[in-house]
Amino acid sequence: MKRTLLFFCLFIFFIFTCFNRYTPITLQEAKPTLMQVEIKGAIRNPGVYTLKRNSSISSLIQMSGGLLENSDTSRISFNYILQDKDVVVIPEKQEVKLISINSATLEELQTLPGIGPAIAQRIMEYRKSNTFQSLEQIQNVKGIGPAMFNKIKDMICL
């Protein structure tokens, strides 16, 4: 009888240990609800800010006091969702100095895209005999066609 009782107890113990052995246990990782992001450049109050997760650049800009008047936002997506430790740089607008095709030096003309020493010299020779009356007239210079004119038209003046 003792043997049977001992066997029965061991059998029950074995059953309980086997069934509970393979039950899945879930360990959920606790994600932080806040993140830190740095903003700098053309912004009123640059620095490191603490934001809620899944915040966008627009909420960061608002938190940092807003943009300056000379901020260039043409390359910024305001809906971009920030990640922890991101760095956002707001660039400043660059003023483009227009180059006068009637009075620029050889070096100034060479700063235009696609204009090398040879074409710059041709422009100077052309304007000795003919003053440019319109920007389109620069296409009369050998080596400057419609494609080249489209590249430089926003960088030149009379």
N, C-alpha and C positions, 0 to 999 in steps of 0.2 A: 503494500500500500504506500509506503514511503517512497518507494521507487517511482510509482505511478504519479504520485503527487509532485515529486521532484521533476520528473519528465514533463508533466503537464505545465508546471511553472516555467521551466526552461523554454518549452515550446511557445507559450504566451509571450515571454520576454523576447524571444527570437522574432516572432511575428511583429511585435510593436517596433522593434528596432529596425527591421527591414522596411516596413512601410513608411516610417518617418525619415528614413535615410536619404531618399531621393526627392524630397519636396523642394521645389525651387525657392530660393531666397532672393528677393530683389533688394538691391542696394542702390537707391537713387542718389546721384551725386547732387549736392546742393550747389546750385549756380548762384553766384553773387548777383544781386539786382542792380548794382551800380558799377560804373566804369569811369576811368579817368581819360580825358582827351585833352591834347594841347592844341591851341590855336594861336597863330602869329601872323604877322604881315600887316596889311591895311585894315586893321580892326581897332575899335575904340579901346578895349581893355584886353590885350593879349595875355595869355597865361594858361594854366592847367585848370580844367573845370571837371567837376564830378557830375555825371549825368546818369539818367536811368538807361538800362540796356535798351537796345534798338532805337536809340535817338538818332535823329537826322542832323545833317550839317546846319539846316535852318534853325533848329532849336539851339544848337551850340552858338551860332552867330547871335541869336536873340539873347542868350544868357550872357554873352561877352559884351553886350552894350551896343551891338550893331556895327555896320560897315562904315568906313570913312568915305568921304566924297570921291577920293581918287582910287577906290577899290575897283579892280577889274574882275567881274564875276562871269565873264564870257566862257570860262573853262571849268566852272564849278557846277556840279549837280547838287542842288539844294535838297533833293530827296535821298541822297546817298546815306545808307545806314552805317553809322560809325561802329568801330570795334574798340575794345579796350586798348589803350596805349597808342591810339592813332595820333598823328600830327597833321593838322590842317593848316596850310599856308594860303592866305588870301593875297594874291599879287596886286601890285599897284599898276595903274594905267601908265603906259610909257608914252610920253609925248613924242611923236614922230616929227623930226625936223625936216621940213621940205627943202629940197635942193633946187635952186633956181637954175634952169637950163640956159638962161641968158647970161648969168654972171658967176657960176660955180667954177672953182678951180679944178685942175686935172685930178687932184686927190679926192675932192668931194664927189666928182662924177663917178669915180671908181668905187665909191661906197654903195652905189646902186647895184642891185642884183643883176648879174649877167653883163655888166659893163666893165670891161678890162681896160688896160692902157691904150690899146689900139682904137677901140670905139670911143673912148673918152677924148682922144686926140681928134678923131673925126668930128665929134660934136663941137669941139672948140674951133676947128677950121671952118665948119659950116656956119657957125654964128658970127664969124669975122665978116662974111659977105652977106648973110641973111640973119636978121633978128627973128627969133621965134615969136610968132604972133598968137599961136595956139599950141597946146600941148601935143596935139596930133601931128604937128609939123616935124616932131622929132623922128617920125617914121621916114622922113626924107633922107636921113643920115644912113649911109650904107652900113648894114649889119643890124639895124633895128627894124624889125617887122612887127606885125600885129601881136604876136605872142610875147615878144620882148616888151612892147609898149604896155600890154596888160599887166605885166609884172611890175613895172616901174611907175605907172600913171598916178598911183596914190602917194608917191614919194617925191614927185617933182612939181615945180611951179614955174611960172614965167619970170 
